[in-house]
């Protein structure tokens, strides 16, 4: 069995292959969890859409959000390189 290492969003390579684990935040009741597989470009697109990131914004703002606010009162997204 292969040990998967979690990577930061900044380290995602567009042509790499990744698993994304998303735990949906639920204040009252059960939470849901999703496991997605895709390329690095698909991972970036998924996260941009999830946090309503616009293409004219500075990409470093997205990286900062991921490192500082991911899971803090909202959904938790983890990225694993295959």
DSSP file (Angstrom, degrees, kcal/mol; ACC not computed):
  #  RESIDUE AA STRUCTURE BP1 BP2  ACC     N-H-->O    O-->H-N    N-H-->O    O-->H-N    TCO  KAPPA ALPHA  PHI   PSI    X-CA   Y-CA   Z-CA
    1    1 A X              0   0    0      0, 0.0     2,-0.4     0, 0.0     0, 0.0   0.000 360.0 360.0 360.0 136.1    0.0    0.0    0.0
    2    2 A X        -     0   0    0      1,-0.0     2,-0.5    80,-0.0     0, 0.0  -0.671 360.0-131.6 -88.2 135.0    1.3    3.4   -0.9
    3    3 A X        -     0   0    0     -2,-0.4     2,-0.4     2,-0.0    -1,-0.0  -0.748  23.3-143.8 -83.1 125.7    1.6    6.2    1.7
    4    4 A X        -     0   0    0     -2,-0.5     2,-0.5    76,-0.0    78,-0.1  -0.755   6.0-146.9 -94.6 136.8    0.1    9.4    0.3
    5    5 A X  E     -A   81   0A   0     76,-0.6    76,-1.7    -2,-0.4     2,-0.2  -0.887  15.1-127.7-105.0 129.2    1.6   12.7    1.2
    6    6 A X  E     -A   80   0A   0     -2,-0.5     2,-0.3    74,-0.2    74,-0.3  -0.514  29.1-161.4 -71.5 139.7   -0.6   15.8    1.6
    7    7 A X  E     -A   79   0A   0     72,-2.6    72,-0.5    -2,-0.2     2,-0.2  -0.872  18.7-110.7-122.0 155.6    0.6   18.7   -0.5
    8    8 A X    >   -     0   0    0     -2,-0.3     3,-1.4     1,-0.1     4,-0.3  -0.498  31.5-114.4 -77.9 153.8   -0.1   22.4   -0.4
    9    9 A X  G >  S+     0   0    0      1,-0.3     3,-1.5     2,-0.2    -1,-0.1   0.857 116.6  61.1 -56.7 -36.7   -2.1   24.0   -3.1
   10   10 A X  G 3  S+     0   0    0      1,-0.3    -1,-0.3    53,-0.1    53,-0.0   0.773 101.4  54.2 -62.1 -26.4    1.0   26.0   -4.2
   11   11 A X  G <  S+     0   0    0     -3,-1.4     2,-0.3     2,-0.1    -1,-0.3   0.446  78.4 117.9 -90.1  -0.9    2.8   22.7   -4.9
   12   12 A X    <   -     0   0    0     -3,-1.5     2,-0.4    -4,-0.3     6,-0.0  -0.525  54.7-149.5 -71.0 126.7    0.2   21.3   -7.2
   13   13 A X    >   -     0   0    0     -2,-0.3     3,-1.9     1,-0.1    27,-0.4  -0.827  15.4-129.1 -98.4 136.4    1.6   20.7  -10.7
   14   14 A X  T 3  S+     0   0    0     -2,-0.4    27,-1.8     1,-0.3    26,-0.5   0.808 108.0  41.2 -56.1 -34.5   -0.9   21.1  -13.6
   15   15 A X  T 3  S+     0   0    0     25,-0.2    -1,-0.3    24,-0.2     2,-0.0   0.357  95.9 103.7 -98.6   7.3    0.1   17.7  -15.2
   16   16 A X  S <  S-     0   0    0     -3,-1.9    24,-1.3     1,-0.0     2,-0.4  -0.251  70.8-119.6 -78.2 172.5    0.3   15.8  -11.9
   17   17 A X  E     +B   39   0A   0     22,-0.2    65,-2.7    23,-0.1     2,-0.3  -0.969  37.7 174.8-118.4 132.8   -2.3   13.3  -10.5
   18   18 A X  E     -BC  38  81A   0     20,-3.0    20,-2.3    -2,-0.4     2,-0.4  -0.924  30.6-138.5-138.3 154.7   -4.0   14.1   -7.2
   19   19 A X  E     -BC  37  80A   0     61,-2.8    61,-3.0    -2,-0.3     2,-0.5  -0.948  21.3-158.8-106.8 136.8   -6.7   12.9   -4.8
   20   20 A X  E     -BC  36  79A   0     16,-3.3    16,-2.9    -2,-0.4     2,-0.6  -0.977   2.5-164.1-118.0 123.9   -8.8   15.7   -3.2
   21   21 A X  E     -BC  35  78A   0     57,-2.9    57,-3.0    -2,-0.5     2,-0.5  -0.938   9.0-173.5-108.3 122.8  -10.6   14.9    0.0
   22   22 A X  E     -BC  34  77A   0     12,-2.7    12,-2.7    -2,-0.6     2,-0.6  -0.969  11.1-164.0-120.6 124.7  -13.3   17.4    0.9
   23   23 A X  E     -BC  33  76A   0     53,-2.7    53,-2.1    -2,-0.5     2,-0.4  -0.938  22.1-135.9-106.0 116.9  -15.2   17.3    4.2
   24   24 A X        -     0   0    0      8,-3.3     8,-0.5    -2,-0.6     2,-0.2  -0.572  20.5-121.3 -76.4 127.9  -18.3   19.4    3.9
   25   25 A X        +     0   0    0     -2,-0.4     2,-0.4     6,-0.1    50,-0.1  -0.493  33.6 177.2 -70.6 131.8  -18.8   21.6    7.0
   26   26 A X        -     0   0    0     -2,-0.2     3,-0.2     3,-0.1     5,-0.1  -0.931  16.8-166.1-139.1 113.1  -22.1   21.0    8.8
   27   27 A X  S    S+     0   0    0     -2,-0.4     2,-0.5     1,-0.2    -1,-0.1   0.918  83.3  28.0 -65.9 -44.7  -22.8   22.9   12.0
   28   28 A X  S    S-     0   0    0      2,-0.1    -1,-0.2     0, 0.0     2,-0.2  -0.958 119.1  -1.9-124.0 113.6  -25.7   20.8   13.1
   29   29 A X  S    S-     0   0    0     -2,-0.5     2,-0.1    -3,-0.2    -3,-0.1  -0.655 101.9 -14.6 111.3-166.9  -25.8   17.1   12.1
   30   30 A X        -     0   0    0     -2,-0.2     2,-0.3    -5,-0.1    -2,-0.1  -0.431  57.0-140.3 -76.1 145.2  -23.7   14.8   10.0
   31   31 A X        -     0   0    0     -2,-0.1     2,-0.3    -4,-0.1    -6,-0.1  -0.678  13.6-131.5 -98.7 160.9  -21.1   16.1    7.6
   32   32 A X        -     0   0    0     -8,-0.5    -8,-3.3    -2,-0.3     2,-0.4  -0.814  14.4-156.0-111.2 154.3  -20.4   14.7    4.2
   33   33 A X  E     -B   23   0A   0     -2,-0.3     2,-0.4   -10,-0.2   -10,-0.2  -0.984   5.4-166.9-132.1 141.1  -17.1   13.7    2.7
   34   34 A X  E     -B   22   0A   0    -12,-2.7   -12,-2.7    -2,-0.4     2,-0.5  -0.966   8.1-159.6-128.5 144.6  -16.0   13.4   -0.9
   35   35 A X  E     +B   21   0A   0     -2,-0.4     2,-0.3   -14,-0.2   -14,-0.2  -0.985  19.0 179.6-124.2 118.9  -12.9   11.9   -2.5
   36   36 A X  E     -B   20   0A   0    -16,-2.9   -16,-3.3    -2,-0.5     2,-0.4  -0.893  14.3-155.5-121.3 147.4  -12.1   13.1   -6.0
   37   37 A X  E     +B   19   0A   0     -2,-0.3     2,-0.3   -18,-0.2   -18,-0.2  -0.975  33.4 121.7-122.4 138.6   -9.2   12.2   -8.4
   38   38 A X  E     -B   18   0A   0    -20,-2.3   -20,-3.0    -2,-0.4     2,-0.0  -0.988  55.6 -69.2-173.8 179.1   -7.9   14.4  -11.1
   39   39 A X  E  >  -B   17   0A   0     -2,-0.3     4,-2.2   -22,-0.2   -22,-0.2  -0.278  52.2-102.1 -76.9 168.6   -5.0   16.3  -12.7
   40   40 A X  H  > S+     0   0    0    -24,-1.3     4,-2.5   -26,-0.5   -26,-0.3   0.881 123.5  52.8 -60.0 -39.3   -3.4   19.3  -11.1
   41   41 A X  H  > S+     0   0    0    -27,-1.8     4,-2.2     1,-0.2    -1,-0.2   0.875 109.2  49.8 -66.1 -35.4   -5.3   21.7  -13.5
   42   42 A X  H  > S+     0   0    0    -28,-0.3     4,-2.6     2,-0.2    -2,-0.2   0.880 109.6  51.6 -68.4 -37.4   -8.6   20.0  -12.5
   43   43 A X  H  X S+     0   0    0     -4,-2.2     4,-2.5     2,-0.2     5,-0.2   0.945 110.8  47.2 -62.5 -48.7   -7.7   20.4   -8.8
   44   44 A X  H  X S+     0   0    0     -4,-2.5     4,-2.5     1,-0.2    -2,-0.2   0.919 113.3  48.7 -59.8 -44.0   -7.0   24.1   -9.3
   45   45 A X  H  X S+     0   0    0     -4,-2.2     4,-2.4     2,-0.2     5,-0.2   0.921 110.8  51.0 -62.2 -44.6  -10.2   24.6  -11.2
   46   46 A X  H  X S+     0   0    0     -4,-2.6     4,-2.3     1,-0.2    -2,-0.2   0.927 113.3  44.0 -59.0 -47.5  -12.2   22.8   -8.5
   47   47 A X  H  X S+     0   0    0     -4,-2.5     4,-2.1     2,-0.2    -1,-0.2   0.901 111.6  53.2 -69.1 -40.1  -10.8   24.8   -5.7
   48   48 A X  H  <>S+     0   0    0     -4,-2.5     5,-2.9    -5,-0.2     4,-0.3   0.926 113.1  44.1 -58.8 -44.6  -11.2   28.1   -7.6
   49   49 A X  H ><5S+     0   0    0     -4,-2.4     3,-0.8     3,-0.2    -2,-0.2   0.883 110.9  55.2 -66.8 -38.3  -14.9   27.3   -8.2
   50   50 A X  H 3<5S+     0   0    0     -4,-2.3    -1,-0.2     1,-0.2    -2,-0.2   0.861 116.8  34.5 -64.8 -36.7  -15.4   26.2   -4.7
   51   51 A X  T 3<5S-     0   0    0     -4,-2.1    -1,-0.2    -5,-0.1    -2,-0.2   0.278 111.2-115.0-103.6  10.8  -14.1   29.4   -3.1
   52   52 A X  T < 5 +     0   0    0     -3,-0.8     2,-0.4    -4,-0.3    -3,-0.2   0.923  50.2 174.8  56.5  48.4  -15.5   31.7   -5.9
   53   53 A X      < -     0   0    0     -5,-2.9     2,-0.3    -6,-0.2    -1,-0.2  -0.740  19.8-143.9 -87.2 130.0  -12.0   32.8   -7.0
   54   54 A X    >   -     0   0    0     -2,-0.4     3,-2.2     1,-0.1    -5,-0.0  -0.736  16.1-123.9 -99.6 145.1  -12.0   35.0  -10.1
   55   55 A X  T 3  S+     0   0    0     -2,-0.3     4,-0.1     1,-0.3    -1,-0.1   0.735 108.9  60.2 -59.4 -25.6   -9.4   34.8  -12.8
   56   56 A X  T 3  S+     0   0    0      2,-0.1    -1,-0.3     3,-0.0     2,-0.2   0.504  88.6  95.0 -83.9  -1.3   -8.5   38.5  -12.4
   57   57 A X  S <  S-     0   0    0     -3,-2.2     2,-0.4     1,-0.1    -4,-0.0  -0.504  92.1 -92.5 -84.5 158.4   -7.6   38.0   -8.8
   58   58 A X    >>  -     0   0    0     -2,-0.2     3,-1.7     1,-0.2     4,-0.8  -0.568  27.6-140.8 -71.3 124.9   -4.0   37.5   -7.7
   59   59 A X  H 3> S+     0   0    0     -2,-0.4     4,-1.9     1,-0.3     3,-0.4   0.777 100.0  67.0 -59.6 -27.5   -3.3   33.7   -7.5
   60   60 A X  H 3> S+     0   0    0      1,-0.2     4,-2.5     2,-0.2    -1,-0.3   0.802  92.8  60.2 -64.5 -27.8   -1.2   34.3   -4.3
   61   61 A X  H <> S+     0   0    0     -3,-1.7     4,-2.3     2,-0.2    -1,-0.2   0.882 104.7  48.9 -65.0 -37.6   -4.5   35.3   -2.6
   62   62 A X  H  X S+     0   0    0     -4,-0.8     4,-2.4    -3,-0.4    -2,-0.2   0.919 111.5  48.6 -66.4 -44.1   -5.9   31.8   -3.3
   63   63 A X  H  X S+     0   0    0     -4,-1.9     4,-2.2     2,-0.2    -2,-0.2   0.912 112.0  49.5 -61.7 -42.6   -2.7   30.1   -2.0
   64   64 A X  H  X S+     0   0    0     -4,-2.5     4,-2.4     2,-0.2     5,-0.4   0.915 110.2  50.5 -63.3 -43.2   -2.9   32.3    1.2
   65   65 A X  H  X>S+     0   0    0     -4,-2.3     4,-3.0     1,-0.2     5,-1.1   0.939 110.8  49.6 -59.0 -46.5   -6.5   31.4    1.7
   66   66 A X  H  X5S+     0   0    0     -4,-2.4     4,-0.5     1,-0.2    -1,-0.2   0.910 116.0  41.7 -60.7 -43.7   -5.8   27.7    1.3
   67   67 A X  H  <5S+     0   0    0     -4,-2.2    -1,-0.2    -5,-0.2    -2,-0.2   0.824 128.6  27.3 -74.1 -32.0   -2.9   27.8    3.8
   68   68 A X  H  <5S+     0   0    0     -4,-2.4    -3,-0.2    -5,-0.2    -2,-0.2   0.798 131.4  24.1-103.5 -33.5   -4.6   30.1    6.4
   69   69 A X  H ><5S+     0   0    0     -4,-3.0     3,-2.4    -5,-0.4    -3,-0.2   0.543  77.0 125.4-117.0 -10.0   -8.3   29.7    6.2
   70   70 A X  T 3<<S+     0   0    0     -5,-1.1     6,-0.2    -4,-0.5     3,-0.1  -0.350  92.0   2.0 -58.1 119.3   -9.0   26.2    4.7
   71   71 A X  T 3  S+     0   0    0      4,-1.3     2,-1.6     1,-0.2    -1,-0.3   0.378  93.0 129.7  85.3  -4.3  -11.3   24.4    7.1
   72   72 A X  S <  S-     0   0    0     -3,-2.4    -1,-0.2     1,-0.2     3,-0.1  -0.627  99.5 -27.9 -86.7  84.7  -11.5   27.3    9.5
   73   73 A X  S    S+     0   0    0     -2,-1.6    -1,-0.2     1,-0.3     2,-0.2   0.598 135.7  58.2  84.8  11.6  -15.3   27.5    9.9
   74   74 A X  S    S-     0   0    0     -5,-0.2    -1,-0.3     1,-0.1   -48,-0.1  -0.755 100.3 -35.5-148.6-165.2  -15.9   26.0    6.4
   75   75 A X        -     0   0    0     -2,-0.2    -4,-1.3   -50,-0.1     2,-0.5  -0.286  53.6-133.9 -62.6 148.2  -15.3   23.0    4.3
   76   76 A X  E     - C   0  23A   0    -53,-2.1   -53,-2.7    -5,-0.2     2,-0.5  -0.933  20.3-168.6-107.7 123.5  -11.9   21.3    4.7
   77   77 A X  E     - C   0  22A   0     -2,-0.5     2,-0.4   -55,-0.2   -55,-0.2  -0.956   3.4-174.2-116.0 125.1  -10.0   20.4    1.5
   78   78 A X  E     - C   0  21A   0    -57,-3.0   -57,-2.9    -2,-0.5     2,-0.4  -0.951   9.1-154.4-118.7 140.4   -6.9   18.1    1.6
   79   79 A X  E     -AC   7  20A   0    -72,-0.5   -72,-2.6    -2,-0.4     2,-0.4  -0.952   9.0-172.1-118.5 130.4   -4.8   17.4   -1.5
   80   80 A X  E     -AC   6  19A   0    -61,-3.0   -61,-2.8    -2,-0.4     2,-0.4  -0.983  18.6-134.3-124.9 131.3   -2.7   14.2   -1.9
   81   81 A X  E      AC   5  18A   0    -76,-1.7   -76,-0.6    -2,-0.4   -63,-0.2  -0.666 360.0 360.0 -83.8 134.9   -0.2   13.6   -4.7
   82   82 A X              0   0    0    -65,-2.7   -64,-0.1    -2,-0.4    -1,-0.1   0.405 360.0 360.0 -93.9 360.0   -0.4   10.2   -6.3
